[in-house]
Amino acid sequence: MNVFVNDAPSPTLEVGRLEGDTVSGALRLQGPGTFANMVITPGAVDGLSPEPASDPLSTDGRLVRRWLLSDSSALPNGKDATYDDMPGRSAQWTTLSTERNGLVNISRLYGRPVPPPDRAVAWLKTTITSDRKRTKKVDIGWTRELWLFVNGKLVFADRNLFEVEGSRKFPDARCSLDNGVATLPLEPGENEIAIALANNFFGWGLMLRVADPDGIRLAAR
């Protein structure tokens, strides 16, 4: 998809791959504005390639790509997720691999499971094996609320909300590895990384990339 604004000669926005899995849809214009002289021409793609753009991070070995995903459940407004809330081993966990750019696309599986303003929460977990006691910084992207636990201890929590000033992470509250940075305190051997992700809007997902993979091993795909 290419988007041009005000007769720009080159695209103002380029989307190399549309991530949805539907074959039909609609355009929605919403906001404090007036729309006029709009023309929709079915089948006109203006020279766009039928092949999606390649994944620029396909060979990045620092991305955490294998996760286990829990079922979603309701999370009362104003309540933080705690480690004790995480479903146990006997619960149903789905193996989930990342998509383009290392995205854990929960929306593809769950959509928006509860109506707004209520929140849904789902848990993701993986393992990182370390050769010794050490800390590792990770780049983390998420929408919309996140709690990160290492071996049962909360090490990072934040919100990425477009409509709340001060909670809008770069870039414009979209899920990106530029959203934030966390530090993981790792013990020798296998470490459990558990993340609670809450959402009350369209689109929720996660990205996690270790800044320096030396001395550690990520869960295999």
C-alpha positions as CSV (number, residue, x, y, z in Angstrom):
1,M,0.0,0.0,0.0
2,N,1.2,3.5,-0.9
3,V,-0.4,6.6,0.6
4,F,0.0,10.1,-1.0
5,V,-0.9,13.3,0.8
6,N,-1.5,16.6,-0.9
7,D,-0.4,15.5,-4.4
8,A,3.0,14.4,-3.1
9,P,5.1,12.9,-6.0
10,S,6.4,10.1,-3.8
11,P,4.4,8.1,-1.1
12,T,3.9,9.8,2.2
13,L,3.4,6.3,3.7
14,E,4.6,3.0,2.2
15,V,3.5,-0.3,3.6
16,G,5.5,-3.2,2.1
17,R,3.2,-5.9,3.3
18,L,-0.4,-5.8,4.6
19,E,-0.5,-8.1,7.6
20,G,-4.2,-8.9,7.5
21,D,-5.5,-12.3,6.3
22,T,-8.8,-11.1,4.8
23,V,-9.5,-10.9,1.1
24,S,-12.1,-8.1,1.2
25,G,-12.7,-5.0,3.3
26,A,-13.5,-1.3,3.3
27,L,-12.0,2.1,3.8
28,R,-12.9,4.1,6.9
29,L,-12.3,7.9,7.2
30,Q,-12.8,9.1,10.7
31,G,-11.9,12.3,12.6
32,P,-12.5,16.0,12.8
33,G,-12.5,16.7,9.1
34,T,-14.5,16.9,5.9
35,F,-13.9,14.5,3.1
36,A,-14.8,15.4,-0.5
37,N,-14.1,14.4,-4.1
38,M,-13.0,10.9,-3.2
39,V,-12.8,8.3,-5.9
40,I,-12.3,4.6,-5.4
41,T,-11.2,2.6,-8.5
42,P,-11.4,-1.2,-7.8
43,G,-8.4,-3.2,-9.2
44,A,-6.2,-0.1,-9.8
45,V,-2.8,-0.7,-8.0
46,D,-0.7,1.9,-9.9
47,G,2.3,-0.3,-10.5
48,L,2.5,-1.8,-7.0
49,S,4.3,-5.2,-7.0
50,P,2.1,-8.2,-6.3
51,E,4.8,-9.6,-4.1
52,P,5.2,-8.3,-0.5
53,A,8.4,-6.6,0.5
54,S,11.0,-8.8,2.2
55,D,11.3,-8.9,6.0
56,P,14.3,-6.6,6.9
57,L,14.8,-8.5,10.2
58,S,14.5,-12.0,8.8
59,T,18.1,-12.9,9.7
60,D,18.3,-11.0,13.0
61,G,19.3,-13.6,15.5
62,R,18.7,-11.3,18.5
63,L,14.9,-11.4,18.1
64,V,13.0,-13.6,20.5
65,R,10.9,-15.6,18.0
66,R,9.3,-18.5,19.9
67,W,6.7,-18.0,22.5
68,L,3.9,-19.8,24.3
69,L,0.6,-17.9,24.4
70,S,-2.2,-18.4,26.9
71,D,-5.9,-17.9,26.4
72,S,-7.2,-14.4,26.9
73,S,-9.3,-13.3,29.8
74,A,-10.8,-10.1,31.2
75,L,-8.6,-7.8,33.3
76,P,-10.6,-5.3,35.4
77,N,-9.8,-1.6,34.7
78,G,-7.3,-0.2,37.1
79,K,-5.9,-3.6,38.0
80,D,-2.2,-4.5,37.3
81,A,-1.4,-8.0,36.2
82,T,0.6,-10.0,38.7
83,Y,2.7,-13.1,38.3
84,D,0.2,-15.1,40.4
85,D,-2.4,-14.3,37.7
86,M,-0.5,-16.2,35.0
87,P,-2.2,-19.5,34.0
88,G,-0.4,-22.6,35.2
89,R,1.3,-25.4,33.3
90,S,-2.0,-27.3,33.1
91,A,-3.7,-24.5,31.2
92,Q,-3.8,-24.4,27.4
93,W,-0.7,-22.8,25.9
94,T,-0.3,-22.3,22.2
95,T,3.1,-22.3,20.5
96,L,3.4,-19.0,18.6
97,S,6.2,-17.9,16.3
98,T,6.8,-14.3,15.3
99,E,5.8,-12.8,12.0
100,R,7.4,-10.1,9.9
101,N,9.8,-7.8,11.9
102,G,9.7,-10.1,14.9
103,L,6.0,-9.3,15.7
104,V,4.1,-11.6,18.0
105,N,0.7,-10.9,16.4
106,I,-1.9,-11.7,19.1
107,S,-4.6,-9.8,17.1
108,R,-4.5,-12.5,14.4
109,L,-5.7,-15.1,17.0
110,Y,-7.8,-13.1,19.4
111,G,-8.9,-9.9,17.7
112,R,-10.6,-7.7,20.4
113,P,-12.1,-10.3,22.8
114,V,-13.9,-8.0,25.2
115,P,-15.8,-4.8,24.3
116,P,-14.3,-1.4,25.4
117,P,-13.6,0.0,27.8
118,D,-12.9,-3.3,29.4
119,R,-9.4,-4.9,28.9
120,A,-8.4,-8.3,27.8
121,V,-5.1,-9.8,29.0
122,A,-3.1,-12.7,27.5
123,W,0.2,-14.1,28.8
124,L,3.3,-14.9,26.7
125,K,6.3,-16.8,28.0
126,T,9.6,-18.1,26.7
127,T,13.0,-19.1,28.0
128,I,16.5,-17.6,27.8
129,T,19.4,-19.8,28.8
130,S,22.4,-18.0,30.2
131,D,26.0,-19.3,30.8
132,R,26.3,-17.3,34.1
133,K,24.6,-14.7,36.2
134,R,24.3,-11.6,34.1
135,T,22.0,-8.8,32.9
136,K,20.8,-8.2,29.4
137,K,19.2,-5.2,27.9
138,V,16.3,-5.8,25.5
139,D,14.5,-3.6,23.0
140,I,10.8,-4.1,23.6
141,G,7.7,-3.0,21.6
142,W,4.1,-3.6,22.6
143,T,0.5,-2.5,22.5
144,R,-1.1,-1.5,24.8
145,E,-0.2,-2.4,28.4
146,L,2.6,-4.6,29.5
147,W,4.1,-6.3,32.6
148,L,7.4,-8.2,32.2
149,F,8.5,-10.8,34.7
150,V,11.9,-12.7,34.9
151,N,11.8,-15.8,37.0
152,G,8.6,-14.6,38.6
153,K,9.8,-11.1,39.5
154,L,8.4,-7.9,37.9
155,V,11.2,-6.1,36.1
156,F,9.4,-3.8,33.7
157,A,5.8,-2.4,33.3
158,D,4.5,0.4,31.1
159,R,1.7,1.6,28.9
160,N,1.6,2.5,25.2
161,L,-1.6,4.4,24.7
162,F,-2.2,6.8,21.8
163,E,-4.9,8.8,23.4
164,V,-3.2,9.4,26.7
165,E,-0.6,12.2,26.7
166,G,2.7,10.9,28.3
167,S,1.8,7.3,27.5
168,R,2.2,7.5,23.8
169,K,5.5,5.7,22.9
170,F,7.5,6.5,19.8
171,P,6.4,6.2,17.0
172,D,2.8,7.4,17.6
173,A,2.0,4.5,20.0
174,R,2.5,1.9,17.3
175,C,4.2,-1.4,18.2
176,S,7.9,-0.9,17.5
177,L,11.2,-2.0,18.9
178,D,11.7,1.7,19.6
179,N,8.9,1.7,22.2
180,G,11.2,1.0,25.2
181,V,14.2,-0.7,26.8
182,A,14.1,-3.2,29.7
183,T,16.8,-5.0,31.6
184,L,16.6,-8.7,32.3
185,P,18.4,-10.1,35.4
186,L,19.4,-13.6,34.3
187,E,20.5,-16.5,36.4
188,P,22.8,-19.4,35.3
189,G,20.8,-21.9,33.3
190,E,17.3,-21.6,32.0
191,N,15.3,-18.4,32.8
192,E,11.6,-17.9,32.4
193,I,10.5,-14.7,30.6
194,A,6.8,-14.1,31.2
195,I,4.8,-11.1,29.8
196,A,1.2,-10.1,30.5
197,L,-0.2,-8.0,27.7
198,A,-3.5,-6.1,28.1
199,N,-5.5,-4.5,25.4
200,N,-8.8,-2.6,25.0
201,F,-8.5,-1.4,21.4
202,F,-7.7,-2.7,18.0
203,G,-4.4,-4.4,17.6
204,W,-2.2,-5.9,20.2
205,G,1.2,-7.4,19.8
206,L,4.8,-7.7,21.1
207,M,8.4,-7.5,19.9
208,L,11.4,-8.4,21.9
209,R,15.1,-8.2,20.8
210,V,18.2,-8.8,22.9
211,A,20.7,-6.1,22.4
212,D,23.7,-8.4,22.9
213,P,23.2,-12.2,22.6
214,D,26.7,-13.1,23.8
215,G,26.6,-15.8,26.5
216,I,22.9,-16.6,26.1
217,R,20.6,-18.9,24.1
218,L,17.1,-18.1,23.0
219,A,14.3,-20.6,22.8
220,A,14.4,-22.4,19.5
221,R,11.7,-21.8,16.9
